[in-house]
Amino acid sequence: MTTVAPVVAALPRSTARAAAVALEGLTGRIVEIEAALTNQTPGFKLVGLPDTALREAQARVRSAVEHSGFDMPSRHLTVNLSPAAVPKHGSGFDLGIAVAVLATAGVIDQAAIGDAVLMGELGLDGRLRPVPGVLPAVRAAVRAGRSRIVVPPSSLVEASLVDGIEVVAVPSLRALAIRWGADLEPVDVEPVAGPPVLRERRADPDLADVIGNAEGVEALIVAAAGGHHLLMVGPPGAGKTMLATRLPGLLPDLTGEAALDATCVASLAGHGIDRIRSRPPWQAPHHTATEAAIIGGGSGRIHPGAVTRASGGVLFLDEAPEFGAAVLDSLRQPLERGRVSVHRAAARADFPARFQLVLAANPCPCGQAGTIDGRCVCPPAVRQRYLGRLSGPLLDRIDIRLHVDRVTAAQVRLAGQEPPRVTTAGARERVSAARRRAADRLAGTPWSINSEVPGSWLRHPDHAPDPSARAPLEWALERGTLSLRGHDRVLRLAWTLADLAGADRPGRAEVGRALALRSPDA
């Protein structure tokens, strides 16, 4: 006798989907939010590697749904964030979770959701609050082929900076539900204000304010023209910081991907955004900054560090020997690659880090070594150990090393009698002309400024200086006073000097001056 197992009917089940964006650095990926109702003990379960802030979305969503005029489903609700293996951070998934929940209850039509991406934190009253990283999230949605994104009203301008996608701004969950089919009367609510807008510096300090320091001013122009890194050593009050703060004013406006990356970094840092950034950023962290603050990191979400916030602009480390040795040496990789990759046990984030590094240092702990009165109280071993905190591998990546002397009384008197020889406007014209020459020469290559050109291109017979011009450089390499990396950096400097002089190729004078600018005794 054959026994047939009884057929058990499947339990009724309702499912719905919405979409959001998970950011890993400036890179985002689409996260599918799946909500399912099952006939289990009533409850709300959120899965898919949420962090603490995202796990608390259960309470925010429940309150927002009920204050918007709806009832939470009385069955067991499971919300899955897919792909489940990718860590999810922050409250930006709140709106997507709430929409998926309402769609399971039939309040919102699943077809109306379509391929829309939803971003926003929910207040307990159902209003939408802005979240950091809207601009990189919209870029990720466009790259994924999505046609719509829903954001809070305070993020409308920021989201609209990206072409190729429809941006919908709604003040509350109730307003979005009505837009997508809910049978409720509209209720006016006051939109939640966004964070303060990050304003760019429009009035850069002028080089005309610099008294004396002609060599320092010229070195600054060379650094700006070629994108070279700079070290200034001199006693307190010599004008190192004054020179460094004038470097951003010499740099051209950001364009293309560099401008968009700088704006995305500001968005990810939580600043309000109302336009694409055009001026190079400036970062000057205190010497007590940690490695995570400089490079990037964090215990949960990986935040960009100073090297990323300075990308496209200038990173200034004043009192450089006072920074931790590990902090200084951590700069070596981003200086070479122009990017920084921050790894954690469960996540990795890549950030842009193409910045100009400017280091300023006293010659010794008391700062008086090498001054006219010579009242330095530091023993020779202490002086050597102080500047020795700047490691050899880091210094090898610095193109220009400059000694800055204090201004004399005669220079002050002369400055009051004559007009300034160099102004920021005039220097910026020289820098722009030199960069145009470099860009024309490098047309058809991946590079646009001399500091980006690899050594293989610089040493190629079609591009290298004449043998007679290279003789001092090869002699220094033969003696071991210059590494191969240093050799290539001198060539880059020589090309920048040639561009500033309007020459077609570096000669012996440009190579000699480049060697002098790189000399630690300059």
VEXDREN-2710 file (C-alpha; in Angstrom, 1 decimal):
% VEXDREN-2710
k/r/px/py/pz
1/MET/0.0/0.0/0.0
2/THR/1.4/3.4/-1.0
3/THR/1.1/6.3/1.3
4/VAL/0.8/9.8/-0.2
5/ALA/1.9/12.7/1.9
6/PRO/-0.8/15.4/2.4
7/VAL/-0.4/18.5/0.3
8/VAL/0.0/21.6/2.6
9/ALA/-1.0/24.9/1.1
10/ALA/1.6/27.6/1.1
11/LEU/1.1/30.4/3.6
12/PRO/0.1/33.7/2.1
13/ARG/3.0/36.1/1.8
14/SER/3.5/39.7/0.6
15/THR/6.8/41.1/-0.7
16/ALA/8.0/44.5/-2.0
17/ARG/11.2/46.1/-3.1
18/ALA/12.9/49.5/-3.1
19/ALA/16.4/50.7/-3.7
20/ALA/19.0/52.8/-1.9
21/VAL/22.8/53.4/-2.3
22/ALA/25.6/52.1/0.0
23/LEU/28.8/54.2/-0.2
24/GLU/32.3/52.8/0.1
25/GLY/34.4/55.9/0.0
26/LEU/33.3/57.9/-3.0
27/THR/32.1/54.7/-4.8
28/GLY/28.5/53.6/-4.3
29/ARG/26.6/50.5/-5.1
30/ILE/22.8/50.0/-5.4
31/VAL/21.3/48.2/-2.4
32/GLU/18.0/46.4/-3.0
33/ILE/15.7/46.7/0.0
34/GLU/13.4/43.7/0.2
35/ALA/10.5/43.6/2.6
36/ALA/8.4/40.5/3.3
37/LEU/5.4/39.7/5.5
38/THR/5.0/36.2/6.9
39/ASN/2.6/34.5/9.3
40/GLN/4.9/34.4/12.2
41/THR/4.9/36.1/15.6
42/PRO/4.4/39.9/14.8
43/GLY/7.7/41.7/14.8
44/PHE/10.2/43.7/12.7
45/LYS/13.6/42.1/11.7
46/LEU/16.3/44.0/9.8
47/VAL/19.1/41.9/8.2
48/GLY/21.9/42.5/5.8
49/LEU/24.9/43.7/7.9
50/PRO/23.4/47.0/9.2
51/ASP/25.5/49.1/11.6
52/THR/24.1/50.5/14.8
53/ALA/22.6/53.7/13.3
54/LEU/20.9/51.6/10.6
55/ARG/19.6/49.0/13.0
56/GLU/17.9/51.7/14.9
57/ALA/15.9/52.5/11.7
58/GLN/13.3/50.0/12.9
59/ALA/12.2/52.5/15.6
60/ARG/12.4/55.5/13.3
61/VAL/10.4/53.8/10.5
62/ARG/7.7/52.5/12.8
63/SER/7.2/56.0/14.3
64/ALA/7.3/57.7/10.9
65/VAL/4.8/55.3/9.3
66/GLU/2.3/55.8/12.2
67/HIS/2.7/59.6/12.3
68/SER/2.2/59.7/8.5
69/GLY/-1.3/58.3/8.9
70/PHE/-0.6/54.6/8.3
71/ASP/-0.6/51.4/10.3
72/MET/2.4/49.1/10.5
73/PRO/1.6/45.6/9.3
74/SER/0.3/43.3/12.0
75/ARG/2.3/40.3/10.7
76/HIS/6.0/39.5/11.0
77/LEU/8.0/41.9/8.9
78/THR/11.5/41.0/7.6
79/VAL/13.6/43.6/5.7
80/ASN/16.7/42.5/3.9
81/LEU/19.4/44.8/2.5
82/SER/20.9/43.0/-0.5
83/PRO/23.7/42.2/-1.2
84/ALA/23.7/40.9/2.4
85/ALA/27.5/40.6/2.6
86/VAL/28.2/44.3/2.0
87/PRO/28.3/46.4/5.3
88/LYS/25.6/49.1/5.4
89/HIS/26.1/52.3/7.3
90/GLY/24.1/55.3/8.4
91/SER/20.4/56.4/8.3
92/GLY/20.2/57.1/4.6
93/PHE/18.3/53.8/4.1
94/ASP/15.3/54.9/6.3
95/LEU/13.2/56.2/3.4
96/GLY/13.8/53.1/1.3
97/ILE/12.9/50.8/4.2
98/ALA/9.7/52.7/4.9
99/VAL/8.6/52.7/1.3
100/ALA/9.2/48.9/1.0
101/VAL/7.1/48.4/4.2
102/LEU/4.2/50.5/2.9
103/ALA/4.4/48.6/-0.4
104/THR/4.0/45.3/1.3
105/ALA/0.8/46.6/2.9
106/GLY/-0.5/47.7/-0.4
107/VAL/-0.5/51.4/0.5
108/ILE/2.1/52.2/-2.2
109/ASP/2.0/50.7/-5.7
110/GLN/5.1/48.7/-6.4
111/ALA/4.9/49.7/-10.1
112/ALA/5.0/53.4/-9.0
113/ILE/8.3/52.8/-7.2
114/GLY/9.9/51.5/-10.4
115/ASP/13.7/51.9/-10.5
116/ALA/13.7/54.9/-8.2
117/VAL/16.5/55.2/-5.6
118/LEU/15.5/56.5/-2.2
119/MET/17.8/58.5/0.1
120/GLY/16.9/60.2/3.4
121/GLU/16.7/59.8/7.1
122/LEU/13.2/59.7/8.7
123/GLY/12.3/61.8/11.7
124/LEU/9.9/60.4/14.2
125/ASP/7.2/62.7/12.7
126/GLY/7.7/61.3/9.2
127/ARG/9.7/64.3/7.8
128/LEU/12.8/63.6/5.7
129/ARG/16.1/64.7/7.0
130/PRO/19.3/65.2/4.8
131/VAL/22.1/62.7/5.0
132/PRO/25.8/63.0/4.0
133/GLY/27.1/61.8/0.6
134/VAL/24.1/62.7/-1.6
135/LEU/26.3/63.8/-4.5
136/PRO/28.4/60.6/-4.7
137/ALA/25.2/58.5/-4.2
138/VAL/23.5/60.3/-7.2
139/ARG/26.6/59.6/-9.3
140/ALA/26.4/55.9/-8.3
141/ALA/22.7/55.8/-9.2
142/VAL/23.4/57.3/-12.7
143/ARG/26.2/54.8/-13.3
144/ALA/23.9/52.0/-12.3
145/GLY/21.4/53.1/-15.0
146/ARG/18.7/54.4/-12.6
147/SER/16.3/57.1/-13.9
148/ARG/15.0/58.7/-10.6
149/ILE/16.2/59.5/-7.2
150/VAL/14.2/60.8/-4.2
151/VAL/15.8/63.1/-1.7
152/PRO/14.9/65.6/1.0
153/PRO/14.1/69.1/-0.2
154/SER/17.4/70.5/1.4
155/SER/19.4/68.1/-0.9
156/LEU/17.6/69.0/-4.1
157/VAL/20.2/71.5/-5.4
158/GLU/23.0/69.1/-4.5
159/ALA/21.4/66.1/-6.2
160/SER/20.6/68.2/-9.3
161/LEU/24.3/68.9/-10.0
162/VAL/24.5/65.4/-11.7
163/ASP/23.0/65.1/-15.1
164/GLY/21.1/62.1/-16.5
165/ILE/18.7/61.5/-13.7
166/GLU/15.3/62.9/-12.5
167/VAL/15.6/64.3/-9.0
168/VAL/12.4/64.2/-6.9
169/ALA/12.3/66.2/-3.6
170/VAL/9.6/65.4/-1.0
171/PRO/9.4/66.8/2.5
172/SER/7.8/63.8/4.2
173/LEU/7.0/60.1/3.9
174/ARG/3.3/61.0/3.7
175/ALA/3.9/63.3/0.7
176/LEU/5.8/60.5/-1.1
177/ALA/3.1/57.9/-0.4
178/ILE/0.4/60.2/-1.7
179/ARG/2.6/60.8/-4.8
180/TRP/2.8/57.1/-5.3
181/GLY/-0.9/56.2/-4.8
182/ALA/-1.8/56.4/-1.1
183/ASP/-5.3/57.6/-0.6
184/LEU/-4.7/60.4/2.0
185/GLU/-5.1/64.2/2.1
186/PRO/-1.9/66.2/1.8
187/VAL/-0.6/67.8/4.9
188/ASP/1.8/70.8/4.7
189/VAL/5.0/70.3/6.8
190/GLU/8.0/72.5/7.2
191/PRO/11.0/70.9/5.4
192/VAL/14.0/70.1/7.5
193/ALA/16.9/72.4/6.9
194/GLY/20.2/71.1/5.6
195/PRO/23.7/71.6/7.0
196/PRO/25.5/75.0/6.3
197/VAL/26.9/75.4/2.8
198/LEU/30.7/75.1/2.6
199/ARG/31.8/78.3/1.1
200/GLU/35.0/78.5/-1.0
201/ARG/37.7/81.0/-0.4
202/ARG/37.3/83.7/-3.1
203/ALA/39.8/86.3/-1.8
204/ASP/43.2/84.6/-1.6
205/PRO/46.0/86.4/0.2
206/ASP/48.3/88.2/-2.2
207/LEU/52.0/87.6/-2.8
208/ALA/52.4/91.4/-2.8
209/ASP/52.2/91.2/1.0
210/VAL/55.4/89.1/1.2
211/ILE/58.4/91.2/2.1
212/GLY/61.8/89.8/0.9
213/ASN/61.9/86.1/0.4
214/ALA/62.4/86.4/-3.3
215/GLU/63.7/82.9/-3.6
216/GLY/60.7/81.6/-1.6
217/VAL/58.3/83.4/-3.9
218/GLU/59.9/82.0/-7.0
219/ALA/60.0/78.5/-5.5
220/LEU/56.3/78.9/-4.8
221/ILE/55.6/79.8/-8.4
222/VAL/57.6/76.8/-9.6
223/ALA/55.7/74.5/-7.2
224/ALA/52.4/75.8/-8.5
225/ALA/53.4/75.6/-12.2
226/GLY/54.4/71.9/-12.0
227/GLY/52.4/70.6/-9.0
228/HIS/55.5/70.0/-7.0
229/HIS/55.8/69.2/-3.3
230/LEU/57.7/71.7/-1.1
231/LEU/59.6/71.8/2.1
232/MET/60.5/75.1/3.8
233/VAL/62.9/75.2/6.7
234/GLY/63.6/78.4/8.7
235/PRO/63.3/80.1/12.0
236/PRO/60.0/81.2/13.5
237/GLY/58.7/84.4/11.9
238/ALA/60.6/83.9/8.7
239/GLY/57.4/83.7/6.6
240/LYS/57.0/80.0/5.9
241/THR/53.3/80.0/6.7
242/MET/52.7/83.3/4.9
243/LEU/54.2/81.7/1.7
244/ALA/52.3/78.5/2.1
245/THR/48.9/80.2/2.4
246/ARG/49.5/81.9/-0.9
247/LEU/50.0/78.7/-2.9
248/PRO/46.2/78.0/-3.5
249/GLY/45.8/81.4/-5.0
250/LEU/48.4/80.5/-7.7
251/LEU/46.6/77.3/-8.7
252/PRO/44.1/77.2/-11.6
253/ASP/40.4/76.4/-11.0
254/LEU/39.4/72.8/-10.7
255/THR/37.6/71.3/-13.7
256/GLY/36.0/68.0/-14.8
257/GLU/36.4/65.0/-12.6
258/ALA/38.8/66.8/-10.2
259/ALA/36.1/69.4/-9.4
260/LEU/33.4/66.8/-9.0
261/ASP/35.6/64.7/-6.8
262/ALA/36.4/67.7/-4.5
263/THR/32.6/68.4/-4.3
264/CYS/31.8/64.8/-3.5
265/VAL/34.4/64.8/-0.7
266/ALA/32.8/67.9/0.8
267/SER/29.4/66.2/0.5
268/LEU/30.6/63.0/2.2
269/ALA/32.1/65.1/5.0
270/GLY/28.5/66.4/5.7
271/HIS/28.8/69.9/4.3
272/GLY/25.9/71.6/2.5
273/ILE/26.6/71.8/-1.3
274/ASP/25.0/74.3/-3.7
275/ARG/27.5/74.2/-6.6
276/ILE/30.4/72.3/-8.0
277/ARG/33.6/73.4/-6.3
278/SER/36.0/75.3/-8.5
279/ARG/38.8/76.5/-6.2
280/PRO/41.5/74.1/-5.0
281/PRO/40.9/73.1/-1.3
282/TRP/43.3/73.9/1.5
283/GLN/43.9/71.7/4.5
284/ALA/46.1/72.5/7.4
285/PRO/45.7/70.0/10.2
286/HIS/47.2/70.4/13.7
287/HIS/50.4/68.5/14.4
288/THR/48.5/66.4/17.0
289/ALA/46.3/64.8/14.2
290/THR/46.2/61.1/14.2
291/GLU/47.0/58.8/11.2
292/ALA/43.3/58.2/10.7
293/ALA/42.6/61.9/10.7
294/ILE/45.2/62.4/8.0
295/ILE/44.8/59.3/5.8
296/GLY/41.2/58.4/6.7
297/GLY/39.4/55.8/8.7
298/GLY/37.0/55.4/11.6
299/SER/35.7/52.6/13.7
300/GLY/32.4/52.2/11.7
301/ARG/32.0/54.1/8.5
302/ILE/35.3/55.0/6.8
303/HIS/35.6/58.7/6.7
304/PRO/37.9/60.7/4.3
305/GLY/41.1/62.1/5.9
306/ALA/42.9/65.3/5.3
307/VAL/44.8/63.9/2.2
308/THR/41.4/63.4/0.5
309/ARG/39.9/66.7/1.6
310/ALA/43.0/68.4/0.1
311/SER/42.7/66.4/-3.2
312/GLY/43.1/68.9/-6.0
313/GLY/44.6/71.5/-3.7
314/VAL/47.2/71.9/-0.9
315/LEU/47.9/69.9/2.3
316/PHE/50.0/72.1/4.6
317/LEU/51.7/70.5/7.6
318/ASP/53.1/73.3/9.8
319/GLU/55.7/72.3/12.4
320/ALA/56.1/69.1/10.4
321/PRO/58.7/67.4/12.7
322/GLU/56.1/67.6/15.5
323/PHE/53.8/65.2/13.7
324/GLY/54.0/61.5/14.6
325/ALA/56.5/59.5/12.6
326/ALA/53.8/57.0/11.6
327/VAL/51.6/59.9/10.4
328/LEU/54.3/61.4/8.2
329/ASP/55.4/58.1/6.7
330/SER/51.8/57.2/6.0
331/LEU/51.9/60.1/3.4
332/ARG/54.3/58.2/1.2
333/GLN/51.8/56.0/-0.6
334/PRO/49.3/58.7/-1.5
335/LEU/52.1/60.9/-2.6
336/GLU/53.1/58.2/-5.1
337/ARG/49.7/57.0/-6.2
338/GLY/47.5/60.0/-5.9
339/ARG/44.9/57.8/-4.2
340/VAL/44.6/56.2/-0.8
341/SER/43.0/52.9/0.0
342/VAL/41.7/52.4/3.6
343/HIS/41.2/48.8/4.7
344/ARG/39.2/47.5/7.6
345/ALA/38.3/44.0/8.6
346/ALA/34.8/44.1/6.9
347/ALA/35.2/47.0/4.4
348/ARG/37.5/48.9/2.1
349/ALA/37.2/52.5/0.8
350/ASP/39.2/54.2/-2.0
351/PHE/39.6/58.0/-2.0
352/PRO/41.3/60.4/-4.3
353/ALA/44.5/61.9/-2.8
354/ARG/46.2/64.0/-5.5
355/PHE/47.3/66.9/-3.4
356/GLN/50.4/69.2/-3.2
357/LEU/52.2/68.7/0.0
358/VAL/53.8/71.7/1.7
359/LEU/55.9/71.1/4.8
360/ALA/57.2/73.8/7.1
361/ALA/59.8/73.2/9.8
362/ASN/62.0/75.0/12.3
363/PRO/65.7/74.1/11.9
364/CYS/65.8/72.9/15.5
365/PRO/63.6/72.6/18.6
366/CYS/64.4/76.2/19.8
367/GLY/64.1/77.5/16.2
368/GLN/67.2/79.7/16.3
369/ALA/69.8/77.6/14.4
370/GLY/71.2/79.4/11.5
371/THR/69.9/82.8/12.5
372/ILE/72.1/85.9/12.5
373/ASP/72.5/86.2/16.2
374/GLY/73.0/82.4/16.4
375/ARG/71.6/82.0/19.9
376/CYS/70.6/78.4/19.4
377/VAL/70.8/76.3/22.6
378/CYS/70.3/72.9/21.0
379/PRO/73.2/70.5/20.9
380/PRO/74.2/69.3/17.3
381/ALA/72.8/65.8/18.0
382/VAL/69.4/67.3/19.0
383/ARG/69.2/69.4/15.8
384/GLN/70.0/66.4/13.7
385/ARG/67.5/64.2/15.5
386/TYR/64.8/66.9/15.2
387/LEU/64.9/67.2/11.4
388/GLY/65.6/63.5/11.3
389/ARG/61.9/63.0/12.2
390/LEU/61.3/63.7/8.5
391/SER/62.3/60.3/7.1
392/GLY/64.5/59.8/4.1
393/PRO/61.8/58.0/2.0
394/LEU/59.4/61.0/2.7
395/LEU/62.0/63.6/1.8
396/ASP/62.9/61.7/-1.3
397/ARG/59.3/62.5/-2.5
398/ILE/59.7/66.2/-1.9
399/ASP/60.7/68.1/-5.1
400/ILE/61.7/71.5/-3.7
401/ARG/63.6/72.0/-0.4
402/LEU/64.0/75.6/0.6
403/HIS/65.7/77.5/3.4
404/VAL/63.7/80.6/4.4
405/ASP/65.6/83.4/6.3
406/ARG/64.1/86.1/8.4
407/VAL/63.3/89.4/6.8
408/THR/65.9/92.2/7.6
409/ALA/65.2/95.8/8.5
410/ALA/66.7/96.9/5.2
411/GLN/64.2/94.7/3.3
412/VAL/61.3/96.2/5.3
413/ARG/62.5/99.8/4.5
414/LEU/62.9/98.9/0.8
415/ALA/59.4/97.4/0.6
416/GLY/57.9/100.6/1.9
417/GLN/59.6/102.6/-0.9
418/GLU/59.0/100.4/-3.9
419/PRO/55.9/98.7/-5.4
420/PRO/55.8/94.9/-5.0
421/ARG/57.7/93.0/-7.6
422/VAL/55.4/90.0/-7.6
423/THR/51.6/89.9/-7.2
424/THR/49.4/86.9/-7.1
425/ALA/47.6/88.0/-10.3
426/GLY/50.9/88.2/-12.2
427/ALA/52.3/85.0/-10.8
428/ARG/49.1/83.2/-11.6
429/GLU/49.4/84.3/-15.2
430/ARG/52.9/82.8/-15.3
431/VAL/51.7/79.6/-13.7
432/SER/48.8/79.3/-16.2
433/ALA/51.0/79.9/-19.2
434/ALA/53.5/77.2/-17.9
435/ARG/50.7/74.7/-17.3
436/ARG/49.3/75.3/-20.8
437/ARG/52.8/74.6/-22.3
438/ALA/53.0/71.3/-20.3
439/ALA/49.4/70.3/-21.3
440/ASP/50.2/70.9/-25.0
441/ARG/53.3/68.9/-24.8
442/LEU/51.6/66.1/-22.9
443/ALA/48.5/66.0/-25.2
444/GLY/47.5/62.5/-25.9
445/THR/49.0/61.1/-22.7
446/PRO/47.2/60.5/-19.3
447/TRP/49.1/63.4/-17.7
448/SER/48.6/67.2/-17.8
449/ILE/51.2/68.6/-15.4
450/ASN/54.9/67.7/-15.0
451/SER/54.6/66.2/-11.5
452/GLU/52.4/63.4/-12.9
453/VAL/54.8/62.3/-15.7
454/PRO/56.5/59.0/-15.0
455/GLY/60.3/58.5/-15.1
456/SER/60.2/56.3/-18.2
457/TRP/58.7/59.1/-20.2
458/LEU/61.2/61.6/-18.8
459/ARG/64.2/59.4/-19.5
460/HIS/63.1/58.5/-23.1
461/PRO/65.6/59.9/-25.7
462/ASP/62.8/61.8/-27.3
463/HIS/62.1/63.8/-24.1
464/ALA/65.3/63.8/-22.1
465/PRO/67.5/66.9/-22.0
466/ASP/70.7/66.9/-24.1
467/PRO/73.6/64.8/-22.7
468/SER/75.5/68.0/-21.8
469/ALA/72.5/69.3/-19.8
470/ARG/72.1/65.9/-18.0
471/ALA/75.7/65.7/-17.0
472/PRO/75.4/67.2/-13.4
473/LEU/72.3/65.0/-12.8
474/GLU/74.0/61.8/-13.9
475/TRP/77.1/62.7/-11.8
476/ALA/74.9/63.1/-8.7
477/LEU/73.2/59.8/-9.5
478/GLU/76.6/58.1/-9.9
479/ARG/77.9/59.4/-6.6
480/GLY/74.8/58.2/-4.8
481/THR/73.7/61.6/-3.6
482/LEU/70.5/61.2/-5.7
483/SER/68.2/58.2/-6.0
484/LEU/66.6/57.2/-9.2
485/ARG/63.3/58.6/-7.8
486/GLY/65.2/61.9/-7.0
487/HIS/66.7/61.8/-10.5
488/ASP/63.2/61.7/-12.1
489/ARG/61.9/64.4/-9.8
490/VAL/64.8/66.7/-10.8
491/LEU/63.8/66.1/-14.4
492/ARG/60.2/67.1/-13.7
493/LEU/61.4/70.2/-12.0
494/ALA/63.7/71.0/-14.9
495/TRP/60.7/70.7/-17.3
496/THR/58.7/73.1/-15.1
497/LEU/61.5/75.6/-15.1
498/ALA/61.7/75.3/-18.9
499/ASP/57.9/75.8/-19.2
500/LEU/58.2/79.0/-17.1
501/ALA/61.0/80.2/-19.2
502/GLY/59.2/79.4/-22.5
503/ALA/61.9/76.9/-23.5
504/ASP/61.2/73.9/-25.7
505/ARG/63.4/71.6/-23.6
506/PRO/65.4/71.9/-20.3
507/GLY/69.0/73.0/-20.7
508/ARG/71.9/72.9/-18.4
509/ALA/70.7/76.0/-16.6
510/GLU/67.3/74.5/-15.9
511/VAL/68.8/71.1/-14.7
512/GLY/71.3/72.9/-12.5
513/ARG/68.6/75.1/-10.9
514/ALA/66.4/72.1/-10.4
515/LEU/69.2/70.3/-8.6
516/ALA/69.7/73.4/-6.4
517/LEU/66.0/73.6/-5.6
518/ARG/66.1/69.9/-4.5
519/SER/69.3/70.2/-2.5
520/PRO/68.7/69.8/1.2
521/ASP/71.3/72.6/1.7
522/ALA/69.4/75.0/-0.5
END
